[in-house]
């Protein structure tokens, strides 16, 4: 091979490398989020706005922060219910991506009864696959004061469906927040307290008075590609939720 051809080959390899680097840079949170959605539900840039297809209608993303790797939009649904969808992109030390998608589904009933669905994905062979070991278990005892725990039975029982573990994805930074959502219990006491027995009403008041309002933080560990367990007070209850 002549010297000119060697130089040409080197230049072509350089261009290929630059093209690959450029392609990698274009992989945004929307790129990865679209990997979790059907072809017809892809988020697309239309008339200068990022939009998602929801129930056969285009919905503008309420937040499309590509610089910080975060998107958010709302599916108003039907019958008064709605679903808030957010996604955040995290990078491990080797730049391997991890996508967290949070779906908060609201209720159309008289009291809020949200559900929190947090799914994490890692990239394998060019495809995102759900990974169940990214977020550690969060003990419920971290959210109660003075050693209080909801009773499993008896007059002080608080139905398990009246509280739940909730999450909030970070728009900036890499810290995931977990908290105890007590909106259903608060609504039960506030809106229907006069219909509760005296024991149940007192139990709800005691429950709400002993809930810690501060969230528990789960810090992203770039080296391991997982969130670290919460660095908080020792659990006061053995109960855990996924």
Beta strands, then each sheet from edge to edge (+ up, - down):
strand 1: 44-46
strand 2: 49-54
strand 3: 57-60
strand 4: 63-65
strand 5: 70-75
strand 6: 83-91
strand 7: 97-105
strand 8: 115-124
strand 9: 127-130
strand 10: 138-139
strand 11: 164-168
strand 12: 175-181
strand 13: 216-221
strand 14: 226-227
strand 15: 240-241
sheet 1: 1+ 2- 3+
sheet 2: 4+ 5- 6+ 7- 8+ 9-
sheet 3: 10+ 15-
sheet 4: 11+ 12- 13+ 14-
end
